[in-house]
Amino acid sequence: MNANLASIMPQAVAAWCEELGHDVRYVCYTGREDLSTLISEETDIVFIGAFTRTAFIAYAISNLYRQRGTVTVLGGPHARCYREDAAKYFDYVLGFTDKTVVDQVVREMAPARSLGQCLSSKTQPKSLPGIVQRWKYIETMLAKAPFLKIVPTIGSMGCPYTCSFCIDATVDYQPLPFDELRRDLKFLLTKVKHPIVGCFPFLS
């Protein structure tokens, strides 16, 4: 995975954790870095976002952390599609994730005895931390993108279509507040001279 393809949700989880009063370290792992330099001994709980094509790497990272006594949490498309398998390797596996779910996990922080807990909110979040709240995490990601620096944002949740092959086909379409998007784009103009903004219409 290239740094300019980094997902929004790990940044959102980082922002939520910080809002809840926790010390947060955000790492964008592209597969090229030395993992031993990225894994912190002081970490109590780690959230990992993964597509299915990166699942084995996510499982391996979880194993490294769990050996150190750290609670591990998986989110993202792989967690939603293959939660039973992911539960073998993580303490928590998350479906739809909002600030309330993140708060519950961090408060419990319970290592799995056998299979990890599968948690999900009833719906996708009604709003996400915008570019303003996520900026320091975005900067970390942009620093690893030497040429094409893309700032991710999102305009809606769910999907207005009903394609049978898509995980979001059964999720109600939900536009996000336009005022927040407008504020983020104005903020971006103060940080990047000629910004390239990737606006993803759907969130997996």
Secondary structure, DSSP 8 states (H G I E B T S, - for coil): --GGG--HHHHHHHHHHHHTT---------SSS-HHHH--TT-SEEEEE--GGGHHHHHHHHHHHHHTT-EEEEESHHHHH-HHHHTTT-SEEESS--HHHHHHHHHH----SSS-EEE--SS--S----HHHHHHHHHHHHTT-SS--EEEEESEES-SS--TT-TTTTS--EE--HHHHHHHHHHHHTT-SS-EEEEES---
